Every structure is written in C-alpha cells, then in structure tokens.
Amino acid sequence: MNFNASSIANGHLLIAEPFMGDTNFERSVVLICEHNAQGTFGLVLNRTTDLHLSDVIEDITPDLPLFLGGPVQQNTLHFIHRRPDLIDDSIKIMDGLYWSGDFEEIKRAVNLGTLTERDARFFIGYSGWSEGQLADELVQKAWIVSHTNADFLFDTPAKEFWRGVLKQMGGEYKSIAHYPVDPRLN
C-alpha cells in the first residue's frame, strides 16, 4: 500500500517499521483520531502501562488498565470506545469506533459496569505530528499505513497487536510480522 500524508484519514493505523529506531514508537501501532492541514493526533494502541484508571481519576471502579497513547503530554487522559449509545458528544473515528465524549457519562458507565475494557480504552498522553511532520516520516518509510475495524482493535491483545495487524494485511507484511526485535539475536 502506498500512502502519503494527504491520503491519511481518521481511523487509519500507522504501524512502526520493524527497525524504526525511535524507542517511543518501537513496534507501535498508532490509531489516527484526527488528521488535518494543521497536523495529526493519534493514540498508540499497543503500549500498556502498570497504571490503572483509578491511579489518575478518583471514584472509578472497576479498575481499567491505562495505555500509553504516546510521548506527548503524558499528563492528559484520552479514550476511545465503541459505545456512543452510552456517551454523548463522542467523535466518530470510523464505523464502530469513537473518540472522547462526555467524561461524566464515561465515569458513570464504567462504575455501573456497562462500559468495560471490551468496549473502551484509556490512554495517558498522545502521539502528535505538526503540519508536514508525518508527511516527512511517510517519505522516509518510517510507517506502514493500514486500517482495521473496531472489533479487531478491541479483541486483539496489546502484546499481539503489531504482529496481528501485519498478518491481517497479508503478503509481504505477513513476513514482516515475524522480524525479530533484535536481528543480531537471530
């Protein structure tokens, strides 16, 4: 697949090339939540943390895991979900996947157990590119661009996500999924 910055859209995935060399994004898959002329906002889907939602928000039970959305402003909280029926002001990213929304409704739905980790992911920080920055990285072939659906996103364990997306793409990408993290150890 040949993508440039003008063909990137909300809902696309940026898959880090196996030997990217940027520790912030090694073997990462970034969901594009917003892409426009001013820049791009995304969330890393497969970086787990040792933190839980209750570590950053009071009055939350049950405790849901926090993911690392990226290296930018790690003092901010973001979320994606597939339950716009429970959360007003949600922003549609693609069919079946939404970003943000009324946080009081999120808290209430989590506490009632109607919103679980099967339907929502919470992130500290985000990934961001200023105008032209992502275009440069695409020219340098730092990213493989693809897409997925909300079911795959929520049903695939974070540890398997990078490989899973590449395998799902098939062809040459399926073989890239098997590249070792450190080829010297092969």
C-alpha positions in Angstrom: 0.0 0.0 0.0 1.3 3.4 -1.0 0.1 6.2 1.3 1.1 9.8 1.5 0.0 12.3 4.1 -2.9 13.6 2.0 -4.3 10.1 1.8 -4.2 9.5 5.6 -7.6 9.6 7.2 -9.2 9.2 10.6 -9.2 5.6 11.5 -6.1 4.7 9.7 -3.3 2.9 11.5 0.4 3.8 11.5 2.4 0.7 12.0 6.0 1.3 13.0 8.5 -0.3 10.6 10.4 -3.1 12.4 13.7 -1.2 12.6 12.4 2.4 13.0 14.9 3.3 15.7 12.6 5.5 17.7 12.1 4.0 21.2 8.9 6.0 21.6 7.3 4.0 18.7 9.2 0.7 18.5 6.7 -1.9 17.3 3.9 0.5 17.9 0.5 0.8 16.1 -1.0 4.3 16.2 -4.6 4.9 15.6 -5.2 8.2 13.7 -8.0 10.0 15.6 -7.7 13.4 13.8 -5.8 14.4 10.7 -6.0 17.8 9.0 -3.8 20.5 7.5 -2.6 21.6 10.9 -1.3 18.2 11.9 -2.2 14.7 13.2 -3.4 13.4 16.5 -3.2 9.7 17.3 -3.1 7.1 20.1 -0.7 4.2 20.4 -2.9 1.1 20.7 -0.4 -1.4 22.0 1.6 0.2 24.8 0.4 -1.0 28.1 1.4 0.7 31.4 1.4 -0.5 35.0 -1.2 2.2 35.8 -4.9 1.9 36.1 -7.7 4.4 35.6 -8.1 4.8 39.4 -4.5 6.0 39.6 -5.4 9.1 37.6 -9.2 9.5 38.3 -11.0 9.4 41.6 -14.1 7.4 42.2 -13.6 4.8 39.5 -14.4 1.1 40.0 -13.8 -1.4 38.5 -10.3 -0.6 37.7 -9.4 -0.4 33.9 -5.9 -0.5 32.5 -4.2 2.6 31.1 -2.3 2.5 27.9 0.4 4.9 26.8 -1.1 6.9 24.0 2.3 8.4 23.0 5.1 10.6 24.2 3.2 14.0 24.1 1.6 15.5 27.2 1.6 12.3 29.3 -0.4 14.3 32.0 -3.5 14.1 29.7 -6.2 11.4 29.6 -7.8 10.3 26.3 -10.2 7.4 25.5 -11.7 5.6 22.6 -14.8 3.4 22.7 -17.5 1.7 20.7 -20.5 2.7 22.8 -21.8 6.1 21.5 -25.2 5.0 22.9 -23.8 5.5 26.4 -21.6 8.5 25.8 -22.8 11.9 24.4 -20.5 14.1 22.4 -18.5 11.2 21.1 -16.5 11.9 17.9 -16.8 9.2 15.2 -13.4 8.0 14.0 -14.7 5.2 11.8 -17.6 2.8 11.8 -18.0 1.4 15.3 -15.2 3.4 16.8 -15.4 6.7 18.7 -13.1 9.1 20.5 -13.8 11.2 23.5 -17.2 12.2 24.8 -18.8 13.3 28.0 -16.4 12.2 30.7 -19.0 12.2 33.5 -21.1 9.7 31.4 -17.9 7.6 30.9 -17.3 7.5 34.7 -20.9 6.6 35.4 -20.9 3.8 32.7 -17.6 2.4 34.0 -18.8 2.4 37.6 -22.1 0.7 36.6 -20.2 -1.9 34.6 -22.0 -1.0 31.3 -18.7 0.2 29.9 -15.8 -2.3 30.2 -12.4 -2.8 28.7 -14.1 -4.8 25.9 -15.6 -1.5 24.7 -13.2 1.2 25.8 -9.5 2.0 26.1 -8.0 4.8 28.2 -4.7 6.4 27.4 -2.3 8.8 29.1 -0.5 11.0 26.6 -0.9 11.0 22.8 1.1 10.9 19.6 1.2 14.1 17.6 2.7 15.4 14.4 2.8 19.1 13.3 2.0 20.2 9.8 4.2 18.3 7.4 6.0 16.2 10.0 4.0 13.0 9.3 4.4 13.5 5.5 8.2 13.6 6.0 8.1 10.4 8.1 6.0 8.6 5.4 8.5 9.6 2.7 11.2 8.2 5.0 9.1 5.0 5.1 9.1 5.0 8.9 5.4 3.9 8.9 3.3 1.3 7.2 -0.2 2.6 6.8 -3.3 0.3 7.1 -6.7 0.1 8.6 -8.7 -2.2 10.8 -12.1 -2.5 12.4 -13.3 -1.8 15.9 -13.7 -5.5 16.7 -10.1 -6.3 15.8 -8.9 -3.3 17.8 -10.7 -4.3 21.0 -10.5 -8.1 20.7 -6.7 -8.3 19.9 -4.4 -8.3 23.0 -2.0 -5.4 23.0 1.1 -7.7 23.0 -0.1 -9.3 19.8 -1.4 -6.1 18.1 1.6 -5.1 16.0 2.1 -8.6 14.6 -1.7 -9.1 14.2 -2.2 -6.1 12.1 0.7 -7.0 9.8 -0.5 -10.6 9.5 -4.0 -9.3 8.7 -2.6 -7.2 5.8 -1.1 -10.4 4.3 1.6 -10.6 1.5 5.0 -9.1 2.3 3.6 -7.6 5.5 2.8 -11.0 6.9 6.5 -11.9 6.7 7.5 -8.5 8.3 5.4 -9.6 11.3 8.0 -12.3 12.1 11.0 -10.0 12.0 12.9 -10.3 15.3 13.1 -7.3 17.6 16.9 -7.6 17.5 18.2 -9.4 14.4 21.6 -9.8 16.0 20.0 -12.4 18.3 18.5 -14.4 15.5 
